[in-house]
Amino acid sequence: MHVARLLAITEVRNVPPEIRPFVDFRAAMEERELDEAEKVALLIIETTSCYIPVFLNGSESLAELEKRLADQDAKLATDSRDALAPHLS
């Protein structure tokens, strides 16, 4: 099982260009219109170049995020879980 770690919590407009395609793809999957001021958490799967954006608008719970990661054979690192918990419903 892979470990997912929190890289940053930032606004969509501040996401680095090399990570932005992951954010755009996730937004398309969720059929959401991106707001450049929206907060997003950026996770990385350790030992890979796979980034997982998590929109922090209250539409996803911590349990749902952990299930989504488990479906990708990944687990949220404890420190990252603790950091994200206040931001997810």
PDB file with one MODEL, atoms N, CA, C and O in Angstrom:
MODEL        1
ATOM      1  N   MET A   1       0.851  -1.177   0.000  1.00  0.00           N
ATOM      2  CA  MET A   1       0.000   0.000   0.000  1.00  0.00           C
ATOM      3  C   MET A   1       0.895   1.239   0.000  1.00  0.00           C
ATOM      4  O   MET A   1       1.908   1.297   0.697  1.00  0.00           O
ATOM      5  N   HIS A   2       0.496   2.217  -0.793  1.00  0.00           N
ATOM      6  CA  HIS A   2       1.238   3.469  -0.893  1.00  0.00           C
ATOM      7  C   HIS A   2       0.778   4.445   0.186  1.00  0.00           C
ATOM      8  O   HIS A   2      -0.299   4.285   0.761  1.00  0.00           O
ATOM      9  N   VAL A   3       1.601   5.452   0.454  1.00  0.00           N
ATOM     10  CA  VAL A   3       1.277   6.465   1.447  1.00  0.00           C
ATOM     11  C   VAL A   3       1.048   7.796   0.744  1.00  0.00           C
ATOM     12  O   VAL A   3       1.867   8.228  -0.068  1.00  0.00           O
ATOM     13  N   ALA A   4      -0.069   8.440   1.060  1.00  0.00           N
ATOM     14  CA  ALA A   4      -0.395   9.761   0.530  1.00  0.00           C
ATOM     15  C   ALA A   4      -0.043  10.800   1.584  1.00  0.00           C
ATOM     16  O   ALA A   4      -0.451  10.683   2.740  1.00  0.00           O
ATOM     17  N   ARG A   5       0.709  11.808   1.186  1.00  0.00           N
ATOM     18  CA  ARG A   5       1.125  12.881   2.096  1.00  0.00           C
ATOM     19  C   ARG A   5       0.639  14.232   1.590  1.00  0.00           C
ATOM     20  O   ARG A   5       0.614  14.500   0.389  1.00  0.00           O
ATOM     21  N   LEU A   6       0.256  15.066   2.539  1.00  0.00           N
ATOM     22  CA  LEU A   6      -0.175  16.425   2.222  1.00  0.00           C
ATOM     23  C   LEU A   6       1.044  17.261   1.839  1.00  0.00           C
ATOM     24  O   LEU A   6       2.017  17.341   2.589  1.00  0.00           O
ATOM     25  N   LEU A   7       0.977  17.878   0.668  1.00  0.00           N
ATOM     26  CA  LEU A   7       2.026  18.791   0.230  1.00  0.00           C
ATOM     27  C   LEU A   7       1.704  20.222   0.636  1.00  0.00           C
ATOM     28  O   LEU A   7       2.555  20.944   1.154  1.00  0.00           O
ATOM     29  N   ALA A   8       0.452  20.618   0.390  1.00  0.00           N
ATOM     30  CA  ALA A   8       0.077  22.008   0.634  1.00  0.00           C
ATOM     31  C   ALA A   8      -1.436  22.145   0.622  1.00  0.00           C
ATOM     32  O   ALA A   8      -2.159  21.325   0.056  1.00  0.00           O
ATOM     33  N   ILE A   9      -1.881  23.199   1.258  1.00  0.00           N
ATOM     34  CA  ILE A   9      -3.255  23.670   1.127  1.00  0.00           C
ATOM     35  C   ILE A   9      -3.127  25.077   0.575  1.00  0.00           C
ATOM     36  O   ILE A   9      -2.486  25.937   1.179  1.00  0.00           O
ATOM     37  N   THR A  10      -3.739  25.304  -0.574  1.00  0.00           N
ATOM     38  CA  THR A  10      -3.587  26.576  -1.256  1.00  0.00           C
ATOM     39  C   THR A  10      -4.836  26.887  -2.064  1.00  0.00           C
ATOM     40  O   THR A  10      -5.762  26.078  -2.124  1.00  0.00           O
ATOM     41  N   GLU A  11      -4.861  28.046  -2.677  1.00  0.00           N
ATOM     42  CA  GLU A  11      -5.929  28.393  -3.593  1.00  0.00           C
ATOM     43  C   GLU A  11      -5.593  27.810  -4.965  1.00  0.00           C
ATOM     44  O   GLU A  11      -4.422  27.650  -5.310  1.00  0.00           O
ATOM     45  N   VAL A  12      -6.617  27.499  -5.732  1.00  0.00           N
ATOM     46  CA  VAL A  12      -6.419  26.913  -7.052  1.00  0.00           C
ATOM     47  C   VAL A  12      -5.466  27.781  -7.877  1.00  0.00           C
ATOM     48  O   VAL A  12      -4.612  27.245  -8.583  1.00  0.00           O
ATOM     49  N   ARG A  13      -5.589  29.086  -7.805  1.00  0.00           N
ATOM     50  CA  ARG A  13      -4.746  29.982  -8.599  1.00  0.00           C
ATOM     51  C   ARG A  13      -3.256  29.836  -8.279  1.00  0.00           C
ATOM     52  O   ARG A  13      -2.413  30.208  -9.096  1.00  0.00           O
ATOM     53  N   ASN A  14      -2.926  29.303  -7.111  1.00  0.00           N
ATOM     54  CA  ASN A  14      -1.530  29.168  -6.699  1.00  0.00           C
ATOM     55  C   ASN A  14      -0.949  27.773  -6.910  1.00  0.00           C
ATOM     56  O   ASN A  14       0.195  27.512  -6.536  1.00  0.00           O
ATOM     57  N   VAL A  15      -1.717  26.897  -7.494  1.00  0.00           N
ATOM     58  CA  VAL A  15      -1.236  25.536  -7.755  1.00  0.00           C
ATOM     59  C   VAL A  15      -0.136  25.622  -8.825  1.00  0.00           C
ATOM     60  O   VAL A  15      -0.333  26.254  -9.863  1.00  0.00           O
ATOM     61  N   PRO A  16       1.004  24.997  -8.577  1.00  0.00           N
ATOM     62  CA  PRO A  16       2.091  25.031  -9.565  1.00  0.00           C
ATOM     63  C   PRO A  16       1.654  24.458 -10.915  1.00  0.00           C
ATOM     64  O   PRO A  16       0.856  23.521 -10.962  1.00  0.00           O
ATOM     65  N   PRO A  17       2.168  25.012 -11.998  1.00  0.00           N
ATOM     66  CA  PRO A  17       1.753  24.577 -13.338  1.00  0.00           C
ATOM     67  C   PRO A  17       1.908  23.077 -13.581  1.00  0.00           C
ATOM     68  O   PRO A  17       1.107  22.491 -14.310  1.00  0.00           O
ATOM     69  N   GLU A  18       2.914  22.449 -12.992  1.00  0.00           N
ATOM     70  CA  GLU A  18       3.119  21.020 -13.223  1.00  0.00           C
ATOM     71  C   GLU A  18       2.092  20.153 -12.491  1.00  0.00           C
ATOM     72  O   GLU A  18       1.940  18.973 -12.806  1.00  0.00           O
ATOM     73  N   ILE A  19       1.387  20.734 -11.515  1.00  0.00           N
ATOM     74  CA  ILE A  19       0.360  20.003 -10.765  1.00  0.00           C
ATOM     75  C   ILE A  19      -1.047  20.379 -11.239  1.00  0.00           C
ATOM     76  O   ILE A  19      -1.998  19.634 -11.003  1.00  0.00           O
ATOM     77  N   ARG A  20      -1.182  21.505 -11.890  1.00  0.00           N
ATOM     78  CA  ARG A  20      -2.497  22.010 -12.303  1.00  0.00           C
ATOM     79  C   ARG A  20      -3.301  21.016 -13.144  1.00  0.00           C
ATOM     80  O   ARG A  20      -4.520  20.952 -12.978  1.00  0.00           O
ATOM     81  N   PRO A  21      -2.676  20.230 -14.044  1.00  0.00           N
ATOM     82  CA  PRO A  21      -3.484  19.250 -14.800  1.00  0.00           C
ATOM     83  C   PRO A  21      -4.201  18.242 -13.898  1.00  0.00           C
ATOM     84  O   PRO A  21      -5.292  17.787 -14.240  1.00  0.00           O
ATOM     85  N   PHE A  22      -3.615  17.888 -12.766  1.00  0.00           N
ATOM     86  CA  PHE A  22      -4.273  16.974 -11.837  1.00  0.00           C
ATOM     87  C   PHE A  22      -5.521  17.640 -11.241  1.00  0.00           C
ATOM     88  O   PHE A  22      -6.552  16.991 -11.065  1.00  0.00           O
ATOM     89  N   VAL A  23      -5.419  18.934 -10.935  1.00  0.00           N
ATOM     90  CA  VAL A  23      -6.549  19.686 -10.378  1.00  0.00           C
ATOM     91  C   VAL A  23      -7.653  19.808 -11.428  1.00  0.00           C
ATOM     92  O   VAL A  23      -8.829  19.596 -11.130  1.00  0.00           O
ATOM     93  N   ASP A  24      -7.269  20.148 -12.643  1.00  0.00           N
ATOM     94  CA  ASP A  24      -8.253  20.280 -13.722  1.00  0.00           C
ATOM     95  C   ASP A  24      -8.954  18.951 -13.996  1.00  0.00           C
ATOM     96  O   ASP A  24     -10.165  18.918 -14.214  1.00  0.00           O
ATOM     97  N   PHE A  25      -8.196  17.862 -13.984  1.00  0.00           N
ATOM     98  CA  PHE A  25      -8.775  16.544 -14.218  1.00  0.00           C
ATOM     99  C   PHE A  25      -9.766  16.188 -13.122  1.00  0.00           C
ATOM    100  O   PHE A  25     -10.860  15.699 -13.406  1.00  0.00           O
ATOM    101  N   ARG A  26      -9.388  16.431 -11.864  1.00  0.00           N
ATOM    102  CA  ARG A  26     -10.284  16.115 -10.740  1.00  0.00           C
ATOM    103  C   ARG A  26     -11.563  16.946 -10.825  1.00  0.00           C
ATOM    104  O   ARG A  26     -12.657  16.437 -10.581  1.00  0.00           O
ATOM    105  N   ALA A  27     -11.421  18.219 -11.170  1.00  0.00           N
ATOM    106  CA  ALA A  27     -12.590  19.088 -11.314  1.00  0.00           C
ATOM    107  C   ALA A  27     -13.516  18.559 -12.414  1.00  0.00           C
ATOM    108  O   ALA A  27     -14.737  18.570 -12.258  1.00  0.00           O
ATOM    109  N   ALA A  28     -12.941  18.102 -13.511  1.00  0.00           N
ATOM    110  CA  ALA A  28     -13.754  17.549 -14.600  1.00  0.00           C
ATOM    111  C   ALA A  28     -14.472  16.274 -14.144  1.00  0.00           C
ATOM    112  O   ALA A  28     -15.634  16.056 -14.487  1.00  0.00           O
ATOM    113  N   MET A  29     -13.778  15.437 -13.373  1.00  0.00           N
ATOM    114  CA  MET A  29     -14.406  14.212 -12.866  1.00  0.00           C
ATOM    115  C   MET A  29     -15.588  14.533 -11.958  1.00  0.00           C
ATOM    116  O   MET A  29     -16.596  13.826 -11.965  1.00  0.00           O
ATOM    117  N   GLU A  30     -15.457  15.598 -11.182  1.00  0.00           N
ATOM    118  CA  GLU A  30     -16.527  15.998 -10.264  1.00  0.00           C
ATOM    119  C   GLU A  30     -17.550  16.910 -10.937  1.00  0.00           C
ATOM    120  O   GLU A  30     -18.508  17.348 -10.299  1.00  0.00           O
ATOM    121  N   GLU A  31     -17.348  17.197 -12.222  1.00  0.00           N
ATOM    122  CA  GLU A  31     -18.214  18.095 -12.981  1.00  0.00           C
ATOM    123  C   GLU A  31     -18.406  19.421 -12.258  1.00  0.00           C
ATOM    124  O   GLU A  31     -19.522  19.910 -12.085  1.00  0.00           O
ATOM    125  N   ARG A  32     -17.268  19.984 -11.843  1.00  0.00           N
ATOM    126  CA  ARG A  32     -17.301  21.250 -11.119  1.00  0.00           C
ATOM    127  C   ARG A  32     -16.630  22.349 -11.927  1.00  0.00           C
ATOM    128  O   ARG A  32     -15.668  22.117 -12.659  1.00  0.00           O
ATOM    129  N   GLU A  33     -17.160  23.535 -11.773  1.00  0.00           N
ATOM    130  CA  GLU A  33     -16.563  24.731 -12.355  1.00  0.00           C
ATOM    131  C   GLU A  33     -15.519  25.224 -11.362  1.00  0.00           C
ATOM    132  O   GLU A  33     -15.845  25.527 -10.214  1.00  0.00           O
ATOM    133  N   LEU A  34     -14.275  25.304 -11.796  1.00  0.00           N
ATOM    134  CA  LEU A  34     -13.212  25.729 -10.885  1.00  0.00           C
ATOM    135  C   LEU A  34     -13.293  27.220 -10.596  1.00  0.00           C
ATOM    136  O   LEU A  34     -13.479  28.040 -11.496  1.00  0.00           O
ATOM    137  N   ASP A  35     -13.150  27.542  -9.347  1.00  0.00           N
ATOM    138  CA  ASP A  35     -13.049  28.922  -8.887  1.00  0.00           C
ATOM    139  C   ASP A  35     -11.592  29.107  -8.471  1.00  0.00           C
ATOM    140  O   ASP A  35     -11.100  28.375  -7.613  1.00  0.00           O
ATOM    141  N   GLU A  36     -10.913  30.053  -9.054  1.00  0.00           N
ATOM    142  CA  GLU A  36      -9.488  30.263  -8.785  1.00  0.00           C
ATOM    143  C   GLU A  36      -9.205  30.578  -7.315  1.00  0.00           C
ATOM    144  O   GLU A  36      -8.080  30.390  -6.852  1.00  0.00           O
ATOM    145  N   ALA A  37     -10.211  31.056  -6.577  1.00  0.00           N
ATOM    146  CA  ALA A  37     -10.026  31.383  -5.161  1.00  0.00           C
ATOM    147  C   ALA A  37     -10.342  30.203  -4.241  1.00  0.00           C
ATOM    148  O   ALA A  37     -10.152  30.288  -3.028  1.00  0.00           O
ATOM    149  N   GLU A  38     -10.825  29.102  -4.824  1.00  0.00           N
ATOM    150  CA  GLU A  38     -11.192  27.931  -4.035  1.00  0.00           C
ATOM    151  C   GLU A  38      -9.955  27.282  -3.423  1.00  0.00           C
ATOM    152  O   GLU A  38      -8.898  27.210  -4.049  1.00  0.00           O
ATOM    153  N   LYS A  39     -10.108  26.814  -2.191  1.00  0.00           N
ATOM    154  CA  LYS A  39      -9.020  26.123  -1.496  1.00  0.00           C
ATOM    155  C   LYS A  39      -8.949  24.672  -1.944  1.00  0.00           C
ATOM    156  O   LYS A  39      -9.968  24.003  -2.113  1.00  0.00           O
ATOM    157  N   VAL A  40      -7.730  24.206  -2.129  1.00  0.00           N
ATOM    158  CA  VAL A  40      -7.496  22.831  -2.529  1.00  0.00           C
ATOM    159  C   VAL A  40      -6.297  22.298  -1.753  1.00  0.00           C
ATOM    160  O   VAL A  40      -5.287  22.981  -1.584  1.00  0.00           O
ATOM    161  N   ALA A  41      -6.435  21.070  -1.289  1.00  0.00           N
ATOM    162  CA  ALA A  41      -5.307  20.383  -0.660  1.00  0.00           C
ATOM    163  C   ALA A  41      -4.642  19.534  -1.737  1.00  0.00           C
ATOM    164  O   ALA A  41      -5.319  18.911  -2.555  1.00  0.00           O
ATOM    165  N   LEU A  42      -3.333  19.516  -1.728  1.00  0.00           N
ATOM    166  CA  LEU A  42      -2.591  18.730  -2.696  1.00  0.00           C
ATOM    167  C   LEU A  42      -1.862  17.608  -1.971  1.00  0.00           C
ATOM    168  O   LEU A  42      -1.024  17.840  -1.099  1.00  0.00           O
ATOM    169  N   LEU A  43      -2.205  16.391  -2.357  1.00  0.00           N
ATOM    170  CA  LEU A  43      -1.558  15.212  -1.792  1.00  0.00           C
ATOM    171  C   LEU A  43      -0.635  14.624  -2.846  1.00  0.00           C
ATOM    172  O   LEU A  43      -0.870  14.782  -4.044  1.00  0.00           O
ATOM    173  N   ILE A  44       0.408  13.951  -2.402  1.00  0.00           N
ATOM    174  CA  ILE A  44       1.266  13.202  -3.309  1.00  0.00           C
ATOM    175  C   ILE A  44       1.365  11.777  -2.791  1.00  0.00           C
ATOM    176  O   ILE A  44       1.457  11.539  -1.586  1.00  0.00           O
ATOM    177  N   ILE A  45       1.344  10.847  -3.713  1.00  0.00           N
ATOM    178  CA  ILE A  45       1.561   9.452  -3.360  1.00  0.00           C
ATOM    179  C   ILE A  45       3.074   9.262  -3.333  1.00  0.00           C
ATOM    180  O   ILE A  45       3.743   9.425  -4.353  1.00  0.00           O
ATOM    181  N   GLU A  46       3.608   8.920  -2.169  1.00  0.00           N
ATOM    182  CA  GLU A  46       5.055   8.774  -2.020  1.00  0.00           C
ATOM    183  C   GLU A  46       5.604   7.789  -3.044  1.00  0.00           C
ATOM    184  O   GLU A  46       4.943   6.819  -3.416  1.00  0.00           O
ATOM    185  N   THR A  47       6.806   8.055  -3.484  1.00  0.00           N
ATOM    186  CA  THR A  47       7.556   7.266  -4.468  1.00  0.00           C
ATOM    187  C   THR A  47       6.937   7.300  -5.857  1.00  0.00           C
ATOM    188  O   THR A  47       7.302   6.496  -6.715  1.00  0.00           O
ATOM    189  N   THR A  48       6.000   8.223  -6.094  1.00  0.00           N
ATOM    190  CA  THR A  48       5.411   8.382  -7.425  1.00  0.00           C
ATOM    191  C   THR A  48       5.366   9.879  -7.760  1.00  0.00           C
ATOM    192  O   THR A  48       5.747  10.730  -6.956  1.00  0.00           O
ATOM    193  N   SER A  49       4.899  10.159  -8.945  1.00  0.00           N
ATOM    194  CA  SER A  49       4.651  11.556  -9.326  1.00  0.00           C
ATOM    195  C   SER A  49       3.149  11.773  -9.485  1.00  0.00           C
ATOM    196  O   SER A  49       2.709  12.583 -10.301  1.00  0.00           O
ATOM    197  N   CYS A  50       2.373  11.038  -8.695  1.00  0.00           N
ATOM    198  CA  CYS A  50       0.914  11.124  -8.733  1.00  0.00           C
ATOM    199  C   CYS A  50       0.426  12.087  -7.654  1.00  0.00           C
ATOM    200  O   CYS A  50       0.667  11.883  -6.465  1.00  0.00           O
ATOM    201  N   TYR A  51      -0.258  13.128  -8.087  1.00  0.00           N
ATOM    202  CA  TYR A  51      -0.815  14.120  -7.170  1.00  0.00           C
ATOM    203  C   TYR A  51      -2.317  13.922  -7.081  1.00  0.00           C
ATOM    204  O   TYR A  51      -2.978  13.613  -8.073  1.00  0.00           O
ATOM    205  N   ILE A  52      -2.842  14.103  -5.891  1.00  0.00           N
ATOM    206  CA  ILE A  52      -4.279  13.968  -5.681  1.00  0.00           C
ATOM    207  C   ILE A  52      -4.799  15.269  -5.084  1.00  0.00           C
ATOM    208  O   ILE A  52      -4.499  15.587  -3.933  1.00  0.00           O
ATOM    209  N   PRO A  53      -5.574  16.022  -5.855  1.00  0.00           N
ATOM    210  CA  PRO A  53      -6.169  17.238  -5.319  1.00  0.00           C
ATOM    211  C   PRO A  53      -7.443  16.910  -4.538  1.00  0.00           C
ATOM    212  O   PRO A  53      -8.205  16.013  -4.898  1.00  0.00           O
ATOM    213  N   VAL A  54      -7.645  17.663  -3.464  1.00  0.00           N
ATOM    214  CA  VAL A  54      -8.850  17.506  -2.643  1.00  0.00           C
ATOM    215  C   VAL A  54      -9.442  18.902  -2.471  1.00  0.00           C
ATOM    216  O   VAL A  54      -8.833  19.765  -1.838  1.00  0.00           O
ATOM    217  N   PHE A  55     -10.618  19.119  -3.029  1.00  0.00           N
ATOM    218  CA  PHE A  55     -11.273  20.420  -2.902  1.00  0.00           C
ATOM    219  C   PHE A  55     -11.846  20.548  -1.494  1.00  0.00           C
ATOM    220  O   PHE A  55     -12.506  19.634  -0.998  1.00  0.00           O
ATOM    221  N   LEU A  56     -11.593  21.670  -0.863  1.00  0.00           N
ATOM    222  CA  LEU A  56     -11.954  21.858   0.545  1.00  0.00           C
ATOM    223  C   LEU A  56     -13.208  22.696   0.722  1.00  0.00           C
ATOM    224  O   LEU A  56     -13.274  23.546   1.610  1.00  0.00           O
ATOM    225  N   ASN A  57     -14.189  22.459  -0.114  1.00  0.00           N
ATOM    226  CA  ASN A  57     -15.437  23.221  -0.040  1.00  0.00           C
ATOM    227  C   ASN A  57     -16.516  22.498   0.753  1.00  0.00           C
ATOM    228  O   ASN A  57     -17.674  22.915   0.757  1.00  0.00           O
ATOM    229  N   GLY A  58     -16.136  21.410   1.426  1.00  0.00           N
ATOM    230  CA  GLY A  58     -17.104  20.710   2.259  1.00  0.00           C
ATOM    231  C   GLY A  58     -17.889  19.623   1.558  1.00  0.00           C
ATOM    232  O   GLY A  58     -18.801  19.047   2.151  1.00  0.00           O
ATOM    233  N   SER A  59     -17.555  19.323   0.292  1.00  0.00           N
ATOM    234  CA  SER A  59     -18.331  18.316  -0.422  1.00  0.00           C
ATOM    235  C   SER A  59     -17.820  16.892  -0.188  1.00  0.00           C
ATOM    236  O   SER A  59     -18.509  15.928  -0.522  1.00  0.00           O
ATOM    237  N   GLU A  60     -16.629  16.751   0.380  1.00  0.00           N
ATOM    238  CA  GLU A  60     -16.066  15.424   0.616  1.00  0.00           C
ATOM    239  C   GLU A  60     -15.673  15.307   2.088  1.00  0.00           C
ATOM    240  O   GLU A  60     -15.069  16.217   2.657  1.00  0.00           O
ATOM    241  N   SER A  61     -16.020  14.186   2.685  1.00  0.00           N
ATOM    242  CA  SER A  61     -15.635  13.956   4.083  1.00  0.00           C
ATOM    243  C   SER A  61     -14.271  13.274   4.130  1.00  0.00           C
ATOM    244  O   SER A  61     -13.775  12.779   3.119  1.00  0.00           O
ATOM    245  N   LEU A  62     -13.685  13.258   5.302  1.00  0.00           N
ATOM    246  CA  LEU A  62     -12.411  12.579   5.492  1.00  0.00           C
ATOM    247  C   LEU A  62     -12.560  11.090   5.196  1.00  0.00           C
ATOM    248  O   LEU A  62     -11.675  10.489   4.586  1.00  0.00           O
ATOM    249  N   ALA A  63     -13.664  10.494   5.618  1.00  0.00           N
ATOM    250  CA  ALA A  63     -13.910   9.076   5.353  1.00  0.00           C
ATOM    251  C   ALA A  63     -14.010   8.807   3.849  1.00  0.00           C
ATOM    252  O   ALA A  63     -13.495   7.800   3.364  1.00  0.00           O
ATOM    253  N   GLU A  64     -14.668   9.700   3.115  1.00  0.00           N
ATOM    254  CA  GLU A  64     -14.781   9.534   1.657  1.00  0.00           C
ATOM    255  C   GLU A  64     -13.412   9.647   0.988  1.00  0.00           C
ATOM    256  O   GLU A  64     -13.101   8.888   0.069  1.00  0.00           O
ATOM    257  N   LEU A  65     -12.595  10.596   1.452  1.00  0.00           N
ATOM    258  CA  LEU A  65     -11.249  10.741   0.917  1.00  0.00           C
ATOM    259  C   LEU A  65     -10.444   9.474   1.174  1.00  0.00           C
ATOM    260  O   LEU A  65      -9.756   8.983   0.279  1.00  0.00           O
ATOM    261  N   GLU A  66     -10.524   8.946   2.385  1.00  0.00           N
ATOM    262  CA  GLU A  66      -9.768   7.740   2.705  1.00  0.00           C
ATOM    263  C   GLU A  66     -10.231   6.554   1.860  1.00  0.00           C
ATOM    264  O   GLU A  66      -9.418   5.712   1.479  1.00  0.00           O
ATOM    265  N   LYS A  67     -11.520   6.481   1.568  1.00  0.00           N
ATOM    266  CA  LYS A  67     -12.027   5.414   0.695  1.00  0.00           C
ATOM    267  C   LYS A  67     -11.500   5.600  -0.722  1.00  0.00           C
ATOM    268  O   LYS A  67     -11.088   4.635  -1.365  1.00  0.00           O
ATOM    269  N   ARG A  68     -11.514   6.828  -1.204  1.00  0.00           N
ATOM    270  CA  ARG A  68     -11.005   7.112  -2.554  1.00  0.00           C
ATOM    271  C   ARG A  68      -9.532   6.724  -2.654  1.00  0.00           C
ATOM    272  O   ARG A  68      -9.104   6.156  -3.659  1.00  0.00           O
ATOM    273  N   LEU A  69      -8.760   7.028  -1.615  1.00  0.00           N
ATOM    274  CA  LEU A  69      -7.348   6.647  -1.609  1.00  0.00           C
ATOM    275  C   LEU A  69      -7.185   5.131  -1.560  1.00  0.00           C
ATOM    276  O   LEU A  69      -6.340   4.571  -2.258  1.00  0.00           O
ATOM    277  N   ALA A  70      -7.990   4.470  -0.738  1.00  0.00           N
ATOM    278  CA  ALA A  70      -7.907   3.009  -0.629  1.00  0.00           C
ATOM    279  C   ALA A  70      -8.204   2.348  -1.978  1.00  0.00           C
ATOM    280  O   ALA A  70      -7.607   1.324  -2.313  1.00  0.00           O
ATOM    281  N   ASP A  71      -9.118   2.926  -2.744  1.00  0.00           N
ATOM    282  CA  ASP A  71      -9.428   2.406  -4.080  1.00  0.00           C
ATOM    283  C   ASP A  71      -8.218   2.505  -5.006  1.00  0.00           C
ATOM    284  O   ASP A  71      -8.140   1.800  -6.012  1.00  0.00           O
ATOM    285  N   GLN A  72      -7.270   3.387  -4.659  1.00  0.00           N
ATOM    286  CA  GLN A  72      -6.042   3.567  -5.433  1.00  0.00           C
ATOM    287  C   GLN A  72      -4.855   2.912  -4.733  1.00  0.00           C
ATOM    288  O   GLN A  72      -3.700   3.199  -5.047  1.00  0.00           O
ATOM    289  N   ASP A  73      -5.155   2.026  -3.778  1.00  0.00           N
ATOM    290  CA  ASP A  73      -4.134   1.307  -3.021  1.00  0.00           C
ATOM    291  C   ASP A  73      -3.216   2.271  -2.265  1.00  0.00           C
ATOM    292  O   ASP A  73      -1.998   2.099  -2.240  1.00  0.00           O
ATOM    293  N   ALA A  74      -3.827   3.286  -1.650  1.00  0.00           N
ATOM    294  CA  ALA A  74      -3.066   4.269  -0.887  1.00  0.00           C
ATOM    295  C   ALA A  74      -3.744   4.539   0.450  1.00  0.00           C
ATOM    296  O   ALA A  74      -4.946   4.337   0.619  1.00  0.00           O
ATOM    297  N   LYS A  75      -2.939   4.995   1.377  1.00  0.00           N
ATOM    298  CA  LYS A  75      -3.420   5.320   2.712  1.00  0.00           C
ATOM    299  C   LYS A  75      -2.880   6.695   3.087  1.00  0.00           C
ATOM    300  O   LYS A  75      -1.722   7.012   2.816  1.00  0.00           O
ATOM    301  N   LEU A  76      -3.717   7.498   3.704  1.00  0.00           N
ATOM    302  CA  LEU A  76      -3.332   8.839   4.125  1.00  0.00           C
ATOM    303  C   LEU A  76      -2.396   8.753   5.331  1.00  0.00           C
ATOM    304  O   LEU A  76      -2.711   8.083   6.314  1.00  0.00           O
ATOM    305  N   ALA A  77      -1.260   9.422   5.260  1.00  0.00           N
ATOM    306  CA  ALA A  77      -0.319   9.456   6.380  1.00  0.00           C
ATOM    307  C   ALA A  77      -1.008  10.098   7.587  1.00  0.00           C
ATOM    308  O   ALA A  77      -1.847  10.984   7.426  1.00  0.00           O
ATOM    309  N   THR A  78      -0.657   9.657   8.778  1.00  0.00           N
ATOM    310  CA  THR A  78      -1.311  10.134  10.000  1.00  0.00           C
ATOM    311  C   THR A  78      -1.195  11.641  10.158  1.00  0.00           C
ATOM    312  O   THR A  78      -2.180  12.303  10.485  1.00  0.00           O
ATOM    313  N   ASP A  79      -0.003  12.199   9.931  1.00  0.00           N
ATOM    314  CA  ASP A  79       0.161  13.645  10.082  1.00  0.00           C
ATOM    315  C   ASP A  79      -0.659  14.411   9.047  1.00  0.00           C
ATOM    316  O   ASP A  79      -1.175  15.490   9.337  1.00  0.00           O
ATOM    317  N   SER A  80      -0.778  13.859   7.847  1.00  0.00           N
ATOM    318  CA  SER A  80      -1.585  14.490   6.803  1.00  0.00           C
ATOM    319  C   SER A  80      -3.066  14.403   7.145  1.00  0.00           C
ATOM    320  O   SER A  80      -3.824  15.346   6.918  1.00  0.00           O
ATOM    321  N   ARG A  81      -3.469  13.261   7.695  1.00  0.00           N
ATOM    322  CA  ARG A  81      -4.865  13.092   8.129  1.00  0.00           C
ATOM    323  C   ARG A  81      -5.212  14.129   9.184  1.00  0.00           C
ATOM    324  O   ARG A  81      -6.263  14.767   9.117  1.00  0.00           O
ATOM    325  N   ASP A  82      -4.330  14.295  10.153  1.00  0.00           N
ATOM    326  CA  ASP A  82      -4.563  15.269  11.226  1.00  0.00           C
ATOM    327  C   ASP A  82      -4.658  16.697  10.681  1.00  0.00           C
ATOM    328  O   ASP A  82      -5.470  17.496  11.149  1.00  0.00           O
ATOM    329  N   ALA A  83      -3.829  17.005   9.699  1.00  0.00           N
ATOM    330  CA  ALA A  83      -3.826  18.356   9.109  1.00  0.00           C
ATOM    331  C   ALA A  83      -5.090  18.606   8.285  1.00  0.00           C
ATOM    332  O   ALA A  83      -5.601  19.726   8.260  1.00  0.00           O
ATOM    333  N   LEU A  84      -5.595  17.573   7.616  1.00  0.00           N
ATOM    334  CA  LEU A  84      -6.782  17.731   6.766  1.00  0.00           C
ATOM    335  C   LEU A  84      -8.102  17.669   7.524  1.00  0.00           C
ATOM    336  O   LEU A  84      -9.096  18.253   7.094  1.00  0.00           O
ATOM    337  N   ALA A  85      -8.113  16.975   8.630  1.00  0.00           N
ATOM    338  CA  ALA A  85      -9.362  16.756   9.378  1.00  0.00           C
ATOM    339  C   ALA A  85     -10.169  18.030   9.623  1.00  0.00           C
ATOM    340  O   ALA A  85     -11.383  18.011   9.422  1.00  0.00           O
ATOM    341  N   PRO A  86      -9.557  19.130  10.045  1.00  0.00           N
ATOM    342  CA  PRO A  86     -10.374  20.340  10.287  1.00  0.00           C
ATOM    343  C   PRO A  86     -10.973  20.948   9.013  1.00  0.00           C
ATOM    344  O   PRO A  86     -11.906  21.747   9.093  1.00  0.00           O
ATOM    345  N   HIS A  87     -10.457  20.585   7.865  1.00  0.00           N
ATOM    346  CA  HIS A  87     -10.905  21.177   6.596  1.00  0.00           C
ATOM    347  C   HIS A  87     -11.964  20.363   5.876  1.00  0.00           C
ATOM    348  O   HIS A  87     -12.608  20.858   4.951  1.00  0.00           O
ATOM    349  N   LEU A  88     -12.151  19.102   6.297  1.00  0.00           N
ATOM    350  CA  LEU A  88     -13.116  18.234   5.624  1.00  0.00           C
ATOM    351  C   LEU A  88     -14.290  17.958   6.547  1.00  0.00           C
ATOM    352  O   LEU A  88     -14.133  17.872   7.765  1.00  0.00           O
ATOM    353  N   SER A  89     -15.472  17.819   5.951  1.00  0.00           N
ATOM    354  CA  SER A  89     -16.677  17.611   6.752  1.00  0.00           C
ATOM    355  C   SER A  89     -16.731  16.225   7.351  1.00  0.00           C
ATOM    356  O   SER A  89     -17.686  15.893   8.054  1.00  0.00           O
TER     357      SER A  89
ENDMDL
END
